[in-house]
């Protein structure tokens, strides 16, 4: 294939490859492998490393641009979403983010003969240019106005406009959507009313009210308060509320039906949960708050087309957003708050008709180049052996009809070529009842084409169904055992429902849930393709599909060519060693060439695989309506919550710290045992005799606490804490060096000890016992060992920094400002953990060595321990929840703590008090100084964290852990490794 010119652009908060339509094949069916390979799909790992995609839906986009032949447009723009795992293409809607890049791309490539130029308003300012864009997905006109400069005119990217979610400032692009209503329906308000009462009821039994608007993209707006949601609900919170997500899906489907759309198309319409702004938000000029659901997932921001939709709804009387919006001015922009920030939308109305909707964005050219050798990503060498056993040779049966082969279900049809014909929907429940015995008893129904249902089938598929074609079940496949042993249920295949969503021209064969009695063996699911369908399908690409927890489907080694074949085969391999009844819900989707998609996807319906912990199976809930029950589906697989290191470097870091702790604690314990043996028995305890046990005990606690911090850092993939642990090790090295001198002086003092009020030496250690010389080698070895392990840990920490970088990218995204905020938060939390150790270390030494139990200061110091621990925990709690009052209280208490340590430091060097501190003054001084430094750093970071409140960080820091399976954001389509028992479940993508 010749190289294709391509440009890599950022538009808004998305990236996409822009292709020149003139370079692409005229046969649109050939686009799919090109676009999928360019993005790096299909990719079962979800990272798209083999292409330009970024592993998330907002970075897996294609734009096709060409000069327009229309009188009202300068360029034609077609948007394509590439599904990451499957490599399928979705052309259902437009991408508002990437629309921002189309105008600059067009002017840079000279697509406009006579661009619309507006002279600069003042000397030194760039000239403005307007490009009229025709979006072929929605068949709408968009005017893109932006700055240009030079001769010939080129896009001027420099500017001062900052966009939420994008680092830095750039030139502002104004996007004006002309008459954006009615993209897929008859108008802006398809039902003719601003508010529609749905049959769906909320948890209190009240019918849901919704605003159904088709503007830029169809949207279903609902009041979040009617669903039990408020402004504090984050996307992560909502995604975990499975019963509410099921209710919202039910609302979406009913809204789609009332708008005249197909409810089975998950990408349209989208759900917009609207809420009135809080008092604080309203004081900042925000008119309304929202959460958006797209493809069954909560969006982390808001798609620009949905921002237009909501902005228009806020100005149309009678709509739910109009009632909830605060202080909307008909002549001013609508300010919408979403989870990642705010966006302004301008709307011009003529009555209830929206003449134009305006929003602002930015764009940037990232790279120009050529796409070469665009082979399918999943293509393999022809001589490579398939990991699956082949099917036995079988002559293609040219007869027409439906065939049952036990474990193989064959569909045959001799209808004429489709040629763009739209099939209607029909249900074959009466045609193929679930139990095979009922099927046999109803053969007469299959033989009576005069019946209404069969007449309908005849008109659509034109099959003849002779009784001879319905054969008795028999198991196919080389590894299948005896049929009687393999299948012990007559219900071999479920009732079938055939649907054709007219919007996308997709024929779906939906296998409804049924019960199988499985014996451990490998069998096959085989689908015979009619002689006409290969003319509309080029190949089949199958995604791995898990049917938890016992068996799953393997994909073929490469896409199977359907142009010269009449069937394809999918191995079904059981993983259970014992028979078990399971329930299966899968579908086969045929996407015809005339809708620009030439693949077949065999996948599990993810809605049917969801098992929420609620009662949606009863009382007419979503799953009850779908015909599911808890008894029919397998239990959700349980996973251990205990974290284990999952890479060589994480294991190395953990084992190195464990080895260091074991060696040092063994040496310290031996020194402690020697000291205890050298003490003369039956003598009263003195502060000097307590010093060495206290030092050694504190050392033991320090290393045990370090192990806890190491485990916590690896579990959270916290690079800051990993680096902090290296400095912690340096602190322990300093402490070990000071300990050497302090133990030496303590032993000398115990040998020449003179009690208070006496002039006679009362030794606590026999002067003839060379205990110091026996201890000295071990005490010298401790700092040397710690120094060595510190160097090794630093090297491993550097490796972990690189390893955890991808986790942070997936957790936070590429927004540099958000990453800086998250970095500040991580530093703050790490400082709190180190504050705890050094405060506790100082306090323990002070209580044991210095303070007398009868002193009032002893009671105050004891009381300070739980209070300080509570303050540290509450400071973390208030930071995560962005509570400004709590943070102010915390900062004040930190200042009080710093004053306390300064006071203690001063008292240690007062001549009247220094004798009480001499046995441990060096250690206490080092702990006090380090604690004061840590408190200063903690206060500074607390102030910075408080300044970052209400800037979108809360949704990220509220996550409690990031483990190996949970490193990705909820909106990503990344999959775990393809290992037995862990095959990924196909999921629906998110359209940004």
N, C-alpha and C positions, 0 to 999 in steps of 0.2 A: 504494500500500500504506500503511495507517495506521502511525503511528510505534509502535515496540515499546519498552517499558521494558527497560532493561538496567542492570546494575551491573558495574563493572570492579573486580575483586578480584585481589590477590596471595594465592596459597596456596603456602606453602613457597617453593620457588625458581622458581615459574611464575606467569604472569599469565593471566587468562581473562575473557571476557565471560560473565556469568551472566544468562540469560533466564528470564522467568516462563513456564512452560509454557502457562498459560491464555491468554497473548497470542499464542501461535504458531498457525499454521494447523493444523486438524485433519488435513489431508492431509500426512503426514510427508514425502512426496516434494517438497513445496514448501519444506522447511527448507533444502535444500542451497544454493540461490541466496542465501537470506537469510544463512546462516552464512558462506558464502564471501565475500559482499560485505562483511559486517561485519568480517571479518579482513583484507580487501584481497587476496583471491585469486580467480582464479589470477593469479600475478605472475611473469612470466618472468625478472624481475630479482631475485626472491627477497627483496625488502625489505618488501613489504606496506605501502608508503607510503600507499596508497589506503584503508587500513582501520586497525583497532586492533591488528593483528598486529605483531610485531617482527622478522620475518624469520628467526626460529629456531623450531624446533618447540615449545620450552617456552613460547613466547609466542603460539602460534597455536592456542588452545584455546577451546572453548565448553562451558559447563555449562548444563543445563536442570533447574530445580528446581520442585517443586510439592508441596502437602500430600499425604500418603500416605493411602490407604484401608486399608492393612494394619494389623493389630493390633499387630505388633511393630516398627512404624516410625512416625516422625513426618513425615518428608519422603521423597519419591522424588527421586533424583539420577541424571541421565544425562549421561555424558561423551562429548564429540565432539572428535576431533582433526581439524583442517582442514589438508589438504596444501597447502603454500605455493604450489608451482608450478601444481598442477592444480586446486585448489579442491575436490578430492574430500573426502569425509568418511570417517573411520574410527571405528567404534564397537566395535572388537574387545576393548578392555580398559578398565580404570579408570585414572584418574590419581590416585595417592596424594597428590601435592602439592596439587592443587586440592580434594581432599576436605576439607582443613583449613579451607577457606573456606565450605563448605556450611552447617555448623552456625551460625556467626556470621551469615551471610546470612539463614538461616531465622528466627533469633530476632529480627533487626532488622526483618524484614518481617511479623512476627506470624503465621507459619505454624503455630505451636504453640498449641493451646488451653490445655493444661495441661503446661507444661514441667517437666521433672524438675529440681528446685532442691535444692542442698545448701547450707545456711547457711554463712556465713563462719566460719572456724575461730577467728578472733580479731578484736577490734574494729579497724576501719580497713582490713581486707582485703576484696577483692571476693567476691561470692557466686559459686558455681560452678553451671553449668547443663549438663545432658547432653541432646544431641539425637540421636535414633536415626535413622540415615540408611539408606535402602535403595538400593543402587547397582544400577540396572537392567542395566548392562553385564555384571556378574559375578553378579548376583542374590544379593548378600551384604549382611549388615547390618553397619554401622559405628556405634559409639557415639563421639560427639564431645563431649568435656568441656572447657569453657573458662570464663573469668571473665565475669560480667555485672554491670551496675550500673544504677542509675536506676529510674524508675517512669514508664512501663512499662520492663521490663527490656530493655537493649540490650547488645550485645557491648562488653566493656571491653578496648580494644586495648593499653593501657599495661602494661608489665611489664619484667622483667629477664632474660628468656630470650633467649639469642643462638643463632641458627641458622647453621650453616656455609653460606656463599654468600649470606647476606642481611645487609645493613648495618644496624647498630643493634640494639637490644633491643626485645622486644615481649612481649605476654602469651602464655604457653605454652598450646598446645592439645594435649590428649591424644586420640589417635585409637586406639580399640580395635576391631579387626576381629574380629567374633564368628564363630566356626567358619569361618575363612577358607579352609579347604581345599576342593578340588574345584570351582574356579570354572568350569572347562571340561572336566573329566574326572570320573571316578567317585570320586575321593578325593584326599587329600593325597599319597599315594604311588600313582600310577596303576598301576605295575608290581607293587605289593605288596612291593617290596624297597627298602632304603635305597641300595643300589648296584647298578647294572646294567652288565653288560659289553657294550659295543657292538661291532659288526663293524668299525667304522672303526678304522684303525690309525694310530699316530703315525709320525714320521719314522724311528724305530728299528724299525718293524714290530710294535710292541706294541699290542694291542687297548686301546682307551680305556675307562676306567671312568668312569661318570657317575652322578650322583644326579638323578633325575627327580622334581620336586616341583611340585604344583599348589596353591599357597597364595597368595592375593591375585592372583597372576599366575603362569602356568606358567613354570618355569625349569629349565634344564639346567645342573647344577653339575659342573665338571670341575677336576681338580687342575692348576694352572698349570705345576707342575714337570714333569708328563708331556708338556707341550707345549714345553718348553724356555724357559719364562718364569720370571721372578723378581720380587721386590718392587720392583725398580728400573724395571720396564717401565712406561712411561707410555701413555696413550691414543694420543698422537701416534706413539709408537714402534710400537705394535701395528698401527695403521692402515696403516703403511708396509710391514709384513711380509705381503705379499699371499699368500704360500704358507700362512702360518698362518691368515690370515683365511679362505682357501678351505677349510682343514682344519676350522676352527671352524664354518663354514657346513654342511659335511658332517655334523659332529657334531650340529648343531642339527636338521637334517632327519631324521636317523635317530632322534634323541631324540623328535621330534614324532611320528614313526610309532609308536614304542613307547608313547607316551602316548595314542595314538588320535586325534591331531590331524593336520590337513592340513599336510604339510611345505611346500606352496606358499604358505601364509599366512606372510609374512616377519615379522609382528609378534609371533607366538606360536609356540613358546615363545622365551624369551630365554636367551642364554648368560651364565652367571656363572662367571668364572674365579676360583677361590679359592686363596689362598696362606697358609701359616702366617705369623704376625707375626714381624718381625725382633726381635732381642733388645731393641733400643731401643724399638720400638713396644710390645712386651710389658711393658716396665717402666712404660709410661704407661697400662697397663690396657686396651690394645687386644687383642681376642681373635682377630680374623681380618682379613685384607686381601683385597680383591677388585677385579676389573675386570668391567664389565658390557657386553655387546654387545647392541645393539638395532637391528633393521632393517639389519644389515650394517655398523654403525659402532660404535666404542668410545665408551661414555658418559663424559662428563667428570666425572660424580659417580656417583650411583646412584639410580634411580627408587625412590620410597618403597615401592611394592608389592614390588619386588625386594629391598629391605632387609628387609621382613617375611619374605619367602620365605627369604632366607639366614639371618636370625636364628632362624627356626624350625628350619631344617636343622641349625644348630649345636647344637641340643638334642635332636635325634632320633637315637638310637643307630643305628649302621650306615651313616650317611651319610658322604660324603666331607668336608663341612664339619665334622661332629662329630669326625672323626679329626684334622683339621688345626687346629681351634680350640685356643687355649691358655688353660687356666684358666677355662673357662666354668662358672659356678655355676648350678645348676638354679633357684635362687630369685632370681637377679639378672639384670639386663639384659645383653644381648650388645652389645659395643662393636665396631662394624664400621668399618674404615678404608677409605675410597675415595679416588680421586685428588684430590678437593676438600676433604677433611677427614674427620670421623668422624660417626657416627650411632649412637644407642642404640636397641635394640629389646627390648621385653619380651615374653616368650612364656610362656603357661600351657599345660602339657601334661597330658593324661590318657592315659598310656601313649604311643602314637605318634600319638594324635589331638590336634590343636591346638585347644584350646577358644577361645583368644583370642590375638591378637598386638597389641602396643601399641607405638606410636612417638609422638614429640613433634614438633610443628611450630609455625609461626606463620602469621598471616594479617592482611591489612589491606585495608580498603575504600579504593580509590583514587579512584573517581568514580561518581556516579550520573547517569543521563541517559536519552536516548531515541535509538534507532537509526532514522534516517529515510531515505527514498529508497534503499532497499536494492536497487539495480539490479545486475545482474551486472557484475562488474568489467570483463570483456572485451567488453561490449556496445558497438557502434559505431553511428553514425548510419546510418539506413536508406538515405540517398541517397549515402553514400560509396561510391566505386568499389572493387570488390574488386581486389587486386593480382594475382589469378590468373585465367587464362582459364577461361570457363565450359565445362561439358561440353555436348556436343550434345544436343538434346532427344531423349528416348527414351521411348516408351510403356512404362509399368510392365508387366512380364510377370507376369500373375497365375497362371501355371502354377507347379507345385511341382517343385522339383528343384535340382540343383547346376549352376551355369553357369560355364564358363571363357570369358573374353573376352581372352585374351592377357595384357595388362597389367592387366586388371580381373578380380578374383575376386568372384563374387556368391554369396551364401548366401540360399536361399529356403526357407521352411518354412511349412506351413499347420497346424501343430499348434494345439490349443486354447490359450487364454490360460493363463498359468502359474498364476496365483492362489495363489502360495505353494508350488507343487509344487517339490520339490528334484530337479533332474536328477542322474542318476548320471554317473560318469566312464566314458568310452570312448575308445578309441584307433582312429583311422581310418587307421593306417599301411597296412593291407592294402587299405583302401578307395581311398586315393589315393596310390599309390607316387610317388616323386619324378619320374623321367623321364616325360614325357608319353607316350612310346611304350609304356611299361609300363602306364600308365593305359588306353590304348586296347586293349592286349592283354588287359586284365582287365575289359572291359565285361560279360563274362558274370557276373563276381562281383557287379557292381552289380545284375544282373537276377535274382539268386537270393535272394529274401528268406528262403528256407528255411534258408539258412546261419546258423549261430549268431551271427556278428557282425552280420549284417544284421538278424536278428531283434531283437537287442539295440538296434540303432539305431532300428528300427521302433517298438519299445515306447517309446522315449524321445522321438523327434522325429516319428514317424509320417510320414515322407516317402515319396512314391513316386518312384522314380528311373528314368524311362524312358530308353532309350538315346538317343532323339532330343534329350534335353536336354544331352548332353555334346557341345558343339560344338567345332569346330576352333579353335585359337587365332587371334585377330585383335586387332590393337592398337587400342585406343580412345583418343580424345583428339584435339583439334583440331591440336595441334602435333606429334604423333607422325609420324615418317617412315614409309617403306615397312616393312611388318612384317618382311620378310626382312632389311632393313638394320638395323632396330632391335634385334631379338632374334636372336642367332646361336646360341642354345643351346635345346635342346628342354626343358631343365629350367627352365621359366618360373616356376613357383611351387614352394615346398618342400613336403615332407610335412607334413600338418597334424595337430595333436593337439588335441583338444577336451577341456577339463577344466572341472569344476564343483566348486570347493571348497564342500562342504556347509555349512561353518560360516558363510560370508559370502554364500552364494547368488550366487556370481559365475560367469558363464559366460565362459571364457577361450578365445579362438581363438589358439593359439600357432603362429606361423610359424617353423618350424625353420630352421637355417642351410642355405643353398644357394648356388650360384654363379651369378652373372649376368654376361653379357657385354654391357657397356653402350656405347652410342654417345651422343655428346653430344646430348641432346634432353630435352624435358620430357614426361613421361608421367603417368599417374594410377593411383592405387590406389583402386578403387571397391568399396564394400561394400553389397550390397542387403539391406535389413532385411525380415524376413517380416511378414506382415500382423498377426501376433499380438504381436510384440515391441514395436511402438510403443505398445501399451497398457500396457507396463511401463516404457518409457523415455520421458522427456520431451524430452531434448535430448542432444546430443553435444558435449563440449568436448575439443578435441584439443591436446595439448602439443607444442611443437617437439621434434623428435627428431633427433639427429645420427647419421649412419652414417659414422663417420670412415674415411678422410679425404676422401672424394670427393663425397658427396652427402648430402642431408638432407631431411626432410619439413618443409613449411611448415604451420602450423595455419590453419584458416579464419579469416576476419576476425571472426566471432562464432559463438557456439554455434548449431549447426544444429538446427532444430525437427524432431523425428521423429514428432510426433503426426499429421502429415498428409503424411508422406513415406515412401518405401519404400527409400531409399538415402541414403548420404552419400559425399562424394568427398574424397580427400586428394591434393593434387598432390605428385608426386615429381620434384624438380628436380635434375638432375645438375650437378655442378660441374667434373667432369673434362673436359678438352678432347680427351682421347684415350680410346679404349676401354680398359677395365680390368676384370679379374675381381675381384668383390667378394663378400663373404659377409654375409648379412643375418640378423638374429635379432630379430624383433619380435612383439608380441602385441596382440590387441584384447580388451579386457575389457568385458563387459557387466555392469553392476551394476543389479539389479532394484529396483523401487520398494519391494518388501516388505522389503528390507534397508536402507531409508532412503537409498539412494544412487541417483541418477538420472542418471548420466553414463556416457559411454563414453570410455575412455582408450586411445589408440593410442600405444604407447611402446616404446622399446627395453628389453629385459631387461638391466639394468645388470650382472647377474652374467655375462652372455655377452659383454659389452663389455670386461670387465676382462682385461688381459693382464699377469699377474704375471711377474716375472723368475725363474721357478723351473721345476721339472720336473713341475708338477701336471697337465700334459697327458699324462704317461705314467705307467706303474705304477699305473693305476687311480685317479689323482687326480681331484679334483672336476671339472676341465674335461674330462678324458678320459671321465668318467662321463656328463657332459652332452653328449657327442658332438662336442666341439670339438677343433680341432687348430690348431697354429700356422700350418699351411699354409692352413687354411680361413678364417682371419680376417685382415683387413688389418693391416699393421704399425701400432704405436702412433705417432701423430704426434709428431714431435720439436719441441721448442720451444727457442728461444735462451735461454741462461742469463744473457745480458748484460742488465742493467737499463737501461731508458730512461725518462726522466721521462714521465709519462702524463697531465699536466694543465697548464693554463696557468700556475698558480702554481709548480709544481715546475720547469717549464722556466724560468720567470722567475728563480727563486732560483739555479738552476744557471748560467744565462747571465749574470746580474749578477755573481756571484762570478768567473766566467770573464773577463768584461770588466774587472773591477777588477784581477785578476791580470795580465792582458795589458798594461794601461795602466801600472800601477805598475812591473812588471818591465821594461817598455821604458824608463821614466825611470831606474830604478836601473841598468840596463845601460849607458845612455848616460853617467850619472855615473861609473860604474866605468871606462868607456873613457877619459873625460877625465882621470881621476886617473892611469891607467896611462901615458897620453901625457905627462903633466906631470912624471913622475918622471925624475930624472937617471939615465941608464943606468949599469950596471956598478958600482953601489954595493951593499955588503952589506946584507942584509935585517935590519931591526930590528923589535922589537915594535910600534913606532909606525907603521912602514910597512905592517904587516900589519892594522892596525885597520880601515881603510876597506874593503879586500877582504873581510875577515871580516864586517863589518856587512852589506855588500851581498849576500854569499853567503848569510848567514843570512836576510836578507830574502827572497831568491829561494826558499830552502827553505821558509820560513814560508808563502808564498802557494801553493806547490805542495802542501804538506801540507794547507792549507785546502781546496783543490779535492778532495783525497782524502776529507776529512771531510765535505764537502758531498755528494759522491756517496754516501758511506756513509749519511749521515743521510736522504737522500731514498729510498734503496733500502730502508732499514729503517722508513721512516715514523716516525722518531724525533724527536718534538717537542722533547725535552730537548736533544738534540744540535743541533737547528736554533737554539734559543734560545742555546745555548752558543756557537755560531758567531758570533752577533752580539757577544757579549762578547769572543770571540777577535779579532774585527775591531777592537774598542775597544783591546785589548791591542796589536795591530799599529799602531794610531794612536798610542798612547803611545810605542811603540818608534820610530816614524818621527820623532816630536817630539824624542826624546832623541838620535836619530841625527843630526839637524841640528846640535845643539850639539857632539856628539862629533866629527863630521867637521870642523867648523870648528876645534876645538882641535887635531885631528890634523894638519891642514894647516899651522897656525901652528907647531906643534912640528917638523914636517918642514922648514919654511923656516929656522928658527933652531935646528936640531938640533946638539947638542954631544955627541960620543961620550964614553963613560965613560973617565975618566983623562986627559981632554984639556980644554983651555980654548979651543980653536979651534972656531969654527962650521963645520960641514960640512953645508951644505944639501942636502936630498934633492929639493927643488923649487926651481926658479929663482925668486928673489924678484921678478923682473920679470914673471913669468907670473901674470896675474890669474885663476888657476884657481878660487879660491873664488868670485869674483864670477860666473864662468861656471856654477859648480855650484849656486849659491845659489837661483836661481829654480826649478830642478827639485826640489831638496830641500824647498823650501817648498811646492811643488805636491803632493808625495806625501801629507803628512798631510791637506791639504785634500781631495784626491780620496778618500782613505780615509774621511774624515768624511762626505762626501756619500754614498758607497756604503753606509756603515753605517746611515744614516737610511733609505735605500731598502730595504736588507736587512731592517731591523726591521719595516717595513710588510709586506713579503712574508712574513716569518716569522710575523707575526700572522695572515695569511690561511692560511698552511700549518697553523698551530695548529688552526684551525677545520676545515680539510680533513682532517687526520690524526686528528681526534677520533673520527670514525666507525670508522676502522681500529682504534684502540685499543679502542673499545667491542666491535667484533666479535672482536678478538683476546683480550680479557680478560673481556668481558661487563660487566654493570652493577654488579658487586660492588665497592663503594667501597673496602673494605679491601684487596682484591686489586689494585685500581688503584693504591692508595697504595704497596703493596709493589713493583709493577711500576715505578712512578715512581722509587722509591728505587734500584732496580736500574739503570734507564736513566741516572740521574744518576751513579751509581757508574762505569758503563762510559764515559760521556762524560768524567768526570774523569780516568780512566786514559789516555784518548787525549790530553787536554791536558797531563797530567803528562809524557807522553813527549816532546812538543815542547819544553816549557820546560826539562826536564832536559837534553835534547840540545843546545838552544840555549846554555845556560849552559856545558856541558862543552866544546863546540866553541870558544867564545870563550876559555875558560880555557886550553885546550890550545894554541891558535894564538898567542894574544897574550901570555899570562902565563908559562906553564910552559916551562922549558928542557928539551930532549929528554934531557939527561943527568940531570935530577933524578929521584929515586925517586918523587916525587909524580906525575910524568908517566906512569909505568907503572901506578900504582894507578888513575889517572883513566881510562886506556885500558881497564883491566880492568873498571872500573865500568860501562862502556857496555853490553856484552853481558849483564852480570849484571842491570842495571836493566831492560833490555828483557825478559829472561826472567822477572823478577819481575812485570812488568806483564802479560805474557801469561798467566802461571800464576795470577795473582790473578783475572783474568777467567775462566779455566778452572775454578778452584775455586768461584767464585761461582755459575756456571751449574750445576755439579753438586752444589752445596750440601755441600761438604766442609768441615766445621768445623775440622779440624786444619790443613788448608791455609790457611784464612782466618786462623787465629791466627798461623801463621808469616808470612803476608803482612803482617798488621798490625804485627807486631814489626819486620819489615824496613822498613816505611814509617816507623816511629819512628826506625830507624837512619838512613834517608835524610834525615829531617828534621834529625836531629842533625848529619849531614854538611854540609848547607847552612847551618845556623846557625854551624858551625865555620868554613866558608869565608867567611861574611859577616863574622865577627869578625876573621879574618885580613886581610881587605881594608882594615881601618881601623886595624890595628896600625902604629905609626910605623916600626917596623923593617922592615915588609914592604910598606907602602903604595906605595912607588915602583914595585914590580913590577905593581901593579894600576892605577896612575893612567891609562894609556892607555884602559882600558875599564871603569873602576870604576863609572861610572854605569849602563852597560848591564848589567854583571854584578850590580850591586846590585838593579836592577829585576827581572832574571830570577830571582835568588835569593829575593827577597821573594815574587814571584808563585808560585814553586815551593813555598815553605814554606806559603803560604796554601792552595794546591791540595792539598798533602799533608795538612794538617789536615782539610780538607773530605773528602778521600778516606778518611781513617781513620774519621771520624764515620760516613760512609755505609757503609763496610765493616762497622762494628759493627751498624748498623741492618739491613743485608742479612743478616748472620749471624743476627740475632734473628728474621728472617723465614724462616729455613730450616724445612723440614718443614711448611709451611703452604699447600702447593698451588701455589706459584709456579713450581716447577721445570719443569713440563710446558709452560709458556708461554715461558720464557726459553731453553729448549733449541732452539727454532726458530731456524734460522740466517738466514732472510730472510723478508720479507713483500713480495712483489711485487704488481703490479696484479691478477694472476689468483689470488694466494694470500692476499689480505688477510683472508679469512673463516676462521673456525675450521672444523676438519674436520667437526664435527657439524652445520654450517649447511647449508641448502639454497639458498644464494644462487647465482645464475647470472651468467656474463659477459654483455656486451652482445650483442644478437642481430645480429651482422654476418655476412656470407657467410664461410663457413669456420669460424665460431666459434659456431654454434648450440649451445645447451645440451643436455646429455644428461639425460633424466629420471632421477632417482635416488630411492632409497627414503628415506622420512622416518624420523626418530628419534622414538620415543614416550618422553616423559619421565615 
